[in-house]
């Protein structure tokens, strides 16, 4: 049997009531990184968390798999790209949420369909905000979901204004909006329009999704108007 340490770990001293001990320990590994730390060794992480190296090694395997930690070429450990993605969501939520969410809510009230706001994150896109359709038959994406850039109305719009080449992207740049059927998921349609700040800085895309049999072409103008209104609001803030 493994010997029990006489000294409590950092996680043992800060257990979440009703929480999961393994998660608490993994969080202490992340929290071990301090300002100025480019990378840490296994020994340094074990010392800072007061956990056995074997335990830290197992936790690191999960954290690396989840891209919260990355292993360097020298075998040390550094903060991973997933932390940057979460930070982008966190930072954007403070500046955009009070502007975007009411607009999405109004769009859902006008159309009865689901509305979302997508932003680009590297070579993917993130559903930053989402207001669900009140109807039971709908797509079931949620805020925080990561989606492809090259599929779906929102992804196509973000790609069009990020250098996308091809007729579909040229059409989006001409029309300022796109309607697509079954581009990401069969029997699902989407309408999306870009949102800019200061006329040229791409911020995201307002997107309306619905089962294809409920597609209403008149909603195209509503989505385009909502995106334009958000552009004006961003410019005035």
Steps between C-alpha positions, in 0.01 A plus 500: 500500500625852428627684801291791617668837508531663840443836335167592346498596134376839385188327367432332838510841666254647248248225425180615332195405712322225311767508231725239341843456660673415171368819341615704799847352457506570127402861566788540744737386224366778276514749787864410562599716203585853607581825324829464315488118476560400141512131596536279804657160556318204652705549817405868523132418454519228765667740744249778441195275529648278774386194304707192417668512159306191396171673577605818320607296199155341473328835537726649235405224256135608524581871488720453191224296336259785568753754361497690829868412539756432227828315527800677353775341293721495809243302700385793712140617527336827398150645483314358199293657220165408656569752776536771234169398344322514834661835578375639169148389585528647848635834380253534214204420722549818704506739205251336265238317704286802598499609136452166325263303722203741487535513122496120475199483730312741278594304189364180659178681595462626141569167328436221749839352407834466681745789483873496573810715481816331369858621521812368335759326716798389293384259230169435677205701623335521837133547580552788742133569575186306424125546553295188430183479297191435716407221260595143599638413157825694465874452494647452845823695494593703804723793590864390511467233230786491248397465135679480165574818307432350158150367570175665605374851434692660788823325406464599137449865593804507727706327230380744233636797694818317599631452147274215384538421129216369284161591359311452827734744676483752218122483521505565874725802451264630228176443690614548861296193599470129417222241510610137493317168508662190648851643485603382848217264595244337269149646527632806684509845342680815608501870427800707604636852462832655608553750779776759470645769721614823341383369165784256438589310820318165493349431843275201435188377327132511593344167403146366491451122475190291442382166359494538122125446477449814713734719296340838429684713239362817659726432799805580287432872528435474875842339553670756279328785686598353839865475395497856368344626824773328702764659277351844574483423874865392511609813315316721749650333810 
